[in-house]
């Protein structure tokens, strides 16, 4: 665990170069860097938590992007809500997070959320309250189905859910079929056995990835022809 100093005037937050008592280096950006970039980024530093003073400094410097990828976080940082008023992008890839708390709904300005390469198998319904969210990445997790909250994301444009254990697709109007703004959908490398033909009606889709699933139809020849051909094929399979 990192030793911390009290207050926003900590020399670590000012200079960012002081060493820890065990000889390791303070991995968090200083407040001047956060002031100039509006970014709190700590990548591949093996951290398991973020001290409150770091988030307090980030709040003071109006940070709106947080990237903590490639660490050892077991959960979303408990003091992250200090940034809920301004946060627009949150990247927590490649950690060991197994759940997302219900307070995710606080981040009302969030447009990009990346949770890939974690241990997630579900998402709270409160995530559906992120009305501005446009890009969601939940790839490389343990989902067996797309969480229902995703269908509430009216402005979602990109959904990456590849490399999970998803077995079926809900393409009804209350599922993917009702997501009018969706342009990119990646469901590759799952356990999907049937591709609902109704997906062909999703006219705004410009990218649909289905490679690496065990279904027999559409055949690989159709998949290799690209999204327009795939959607056209699916439309021909819709029962009259």
C-alpha positions in Angstrom: 0.0 0.0 0.0 1.3 3.5 -0.8 2.1 5.9 2.0 0.3 9.2 1.6 0.6 12.7 2.9 -2.3 14.8 4.1 -3.7 17.7 2.0 -3.5 18.8 -1.6 -0.1 20.4 -1.0 1.6 17.0 -0.7 5.0 17.2 -2.3 4.2 14.1 -4.2 1.3 15.7 -5.9 3.3 18.8 -6.6 6.5 17.1 -8.0 5.4 13.6 -8.5 8.9 12.2 -8.2 9.4 11.3 -4.5 10.2 7.7 -3.8 8.2 5.5 -1.4 9.6 4.2 1.8 10.1 0.8 0.1 12.1 2.3 -2.7 9.4 2.3 -5.3 8.3 5.5 -7.1 5.1 7.3 -6.6 3.1 6.3 -9.7 0.4 9.0 -9.7 0.6 12.2 -11.8 1.3 15.5 -10.1 -1.4 18.2 -9.9 0.4 20.3 -12.5 0.2 17.5 -15.1 -3.5 17.0 -14.3 -4.1 20.7 -14.6 -2.6 20.9 -18.1 -4.1 17.7 -19.4 -7.3 17.2 -17.4 -6.3 13.5 -17.3 -5.5 11.2 -14.4 -3.6 8.3 -15.9 -1.8 5.5 -14.2 -1.1 2.5 -16.5 0.7 -0.8 -15.7 1.8 0.4 -12.3 0.4 -2.6 -10.4 -1.6 -0.4 -8.1 -4.5 -1.9 -6.1 -6.0 1.4 -4.9 -5.8 5.1 -5.5 -5.3 7.4 -2.5 -8.0 9.9 -1.8 -5.6 12.8 -2.1 -5.0 11.9 -5.7 -8.8 12.2 -6.5 -9.0 15.4 -4.4 -6.3 16.9 -6.5 -7.9 15.6 -9.7 -11.2 17.2 -8.6 -9.5 20.5 -8.0 -7.9 20.4 -11.4 -11.2 19.6 -13.2 -10.0 16.2 -14.5 -12.5 14.7 -16.9 -10.6 11.6 -18.1 -9.5 8.7 -15.8 -7.4 5.9 -17.2 -6.2 3.2 -14.7 -5.6 0.3 -17.1 -3.2 -2.6 -16.5 -3.3 -2.6 -12.7 -4.5 -4.7 -9.9 -7.8 -3.0 -9.0 -10.3 -5.4 -7.5 -13.1 -2.8 -7.6 -13.8 0.7 -8.9 -11.9 3.2 -6.7 -14.0 4.2 -3.8 -13.2 7.9 -4.1 -13.8 8.1 -7.8 -17.3 9.7 -7.2 -15.3 12.9 -6.4 -15.0 13.3 -10.1 -18.6 12.5 -11.0 -19.4 16.0 -12.0 -16.9 16.3 -14.8 -15.9 12.7 -15.8 -16.5 12.0 -19.5 -14.1 9.0 -20.1 -13.3 6.1 -17.7 -10.9 3.4 -18.7 -10.4 0.4 -16.3 -9.1 -2.2 -18.7 -6.9 -5.1 -17.6 -7.7 -5.1 -13.9 -9.4 -7.7 -11.7 -12.7 -6.0 -11.2 -15.6 -8.4 -10.6 -18.5 -5.9 -10.2 -19.6 -2.4 -11.0 -21.4 -0.5 -8.2 -24.8 1.0 -8.5 -23.4 4.5 -8.1 -22.1 4.3 -11.7 -25.3 6.3 -12.5 -23.6 9.3 -10.8 -21.4 9.8 -13.8 -24.0 11.5 -15.9 -21.5 13.1 -18.4 -19.8 9.8 -19.2 -19.5 9.2 -22.9 -16.8 6.5 -23.0 -16.6 3.5 -20.6 -14.0 0.8 -21.0 -14.1 -2.3 -18.7 -12.4 -4.9 -20.9 -10.2 -7.6 -19.5 -11.8 -7.9 -16.1 -13.8 -10.5 -14.2 -17.3 -9.1 -14.9 -20.3 -11.3 -15.4 -23.1 -8.7 -15.0 -23.7 -4.9 -14.9 -26.2 -3.1 -12.6 -29.4 -1.7 -14.1 -28.2 1.8 -13.0 -25.7 1.8 -15.8 -28.6 2.2 -18.1 -29.0 5.7 -16.7 -25.9 7.0 -18.5 -27.8 8.8 -21.2 -24.7 10.3 -22.9 -22.8 7.1 -23.1 -21.7 6.5 -26.7 -18.9 3.9 -26.4 -18.9 0.8 -24.1 -16.3 -1.9 -24.1 -17.0 -5.0 -22.0 -14.9 -7.4 -24.1 -12.7 -10.1 -22.5 -14.9 -10.7 -19.4 -17.3 -13.5 -18.3 -20.7 -12.4 -19.6 -23.1 -15.2 -20.6 -25.5 -12.7 -22.0 -25.6 -9.0 -22.7 -26.7 -7.2 -19.5 -30.3 -5.7 -19.8 -29.0 -2.3 -18.8 -27.2 -2.0 -22.1 -30.5 -1.8 -24.0 -31.4 1.4 -22.0 -28.4 3.2 -23.5 -30.2 5.2 -26.1 -27.2 7.0 -27.5 -24.8 4.1 -27.6 -22.9 4.0 -30.9 -20.2 1.4 -30.2 -20.6 -1.8 -28.2 -17.6 -4.2 -27.9 -18.6 -7.4 -26.2 -16.3 -9.9 -27.9 -14.4 -12.6 -26.1 -17.0 -13.5 -23.6 -19.3 -16.5 -23.1 -22.5 -14.9 -24.6 -24.8 -17.7 -25.8 -27.7 -15.8 -27.3 -28.7 -12.4 -28.7 -31.8 -10.5 -27.9 -32.5 -8.6 -31.2 -36.1 -7.6 -30.3 -37.3 -4.0 -30.0 -36.7 -4.3 -26.2 -33.1 -5.5 -26.9 -30.6 -4.7 -29.6 -33.3 -4.0 -32.1 -34.3 -0.9 -30.2 -30.9 0.6 -30.1 -31.3 3.1 -33.0 -27.9 4.8 -32.7 -25.8 1.7 -32.6 -23.2 1.8 -35.4 -20.6 -0.8 -34.3 -21.3 -4.1 -32.7 -18.6 -6.7 -32.0 -19.8 -10.0 -30.7 -16.9 -12.1 -31.9 -15.5 -15.1 -30.0 -18.5 -15.9 -27.9 -20.8 -19.0 -27.8 -23.6 -17.7 -30.0 -25.3 -20.5 -31.9 -28.1 -18.7 -33.6 -27.9 -15.2 -35.2 -31.3 -13.6 -35.2 -32.2 -12.5 -38.7 -33.9 -9.4 -37.2 -30.4 -8.0 -36.8 -30.6 -7.3 -40.5 -33.1 -4.4 -39.8 -30.5 -2.5 -37.8 -29.9 0.0 -40.7 -27.4 2.2 -38.8 -24.9 -0.6 -38.3 -21.8 0.0 -40.3 -19.7 -2.7 -38.5 -21.0 -6.1 -37.3 -18.5 -8.6 -36.1 -19.6 -12.2 -35.5 -16.4 -14.2 -36.1 -15.4 -17.0 -33.7 -18.9 -18.2 -32.8 -20.2 -21.8 -33.3 -23.3 -20.9 -35.4 -23.6 -22.6 -38.9 -25.5 -19.7 -40.5 -24.4 -17.3 -41.9 -21.5 -19.1 -43.4 -18.0 -17.7 -43.4 -18.3 -16.7 -47.0 -21.1 -14.3 -46.0 -19.2 -12.9 -43.0 -16.1 -12.2 -45.2 -18.2 -10.0 -47.5 -18.6 -7.3 -44.8 -21.4 -5.8 -42.8 -23.7 -4.6 -45.7 -23.7 -8.0 -47.3 -24.2 -9.7 -43.9 -27.2 -7.5 -43.0 -28.7 -8.0 -46.5 -28.4 -11.8 -46.0 -30.0 -11.6 -42.6 -32.9 -9.6 -44.0 -33.6 -12.4 -46.5 -34.0 -14.8 -43.6 -36.6 -12.9 -41.7 -39.9 -14.9 -41.7 -42.7 -13.3 -43.7 
